[in-house]
């Protein structure tokens, strides 16, 4: 078993997927989580590659958000698409990141990810509120590399 397979239990993954489903009820934004063992690239550069591979840059409003984790590197990044980045202040994700870091320092990755998803949703709904007819454009499942 790799570090990625051991990172979260199946039950924890399902709780996180449910948090994504609930979070996306409040925003037209799309939230995804990608976990991989490690990256040899700068974390942000790898996150941008994964963002593209997951087709997160193809949402109608360019409002996808990726929470990317490299387990062995002990690194994570929250990155948003152009629509979000053009609309929000530079420190937009700081409060979400800080909440996640506090949980991660205690080894509570599941709660860190759930709180990150819910915080991201709170932030997203200010700029991209849910509207009638919005569809779920991307899978809510956790992707792994």
Secondary structure, 3 states (H helix, E strand, C coil): CCHHHHHCCHHHHHHHHHHHHHHCCCECCEEEEEEECCCCCCHHHHHHHHHHHCCHHHCCCCCEEEEEEECCCCEEEEEECHHHHHHCCCCCCHHHHHHHHHHHHCCCHHHHHHHHHHHHHHHHHHHCECCCCCCCCCCCCCEEC
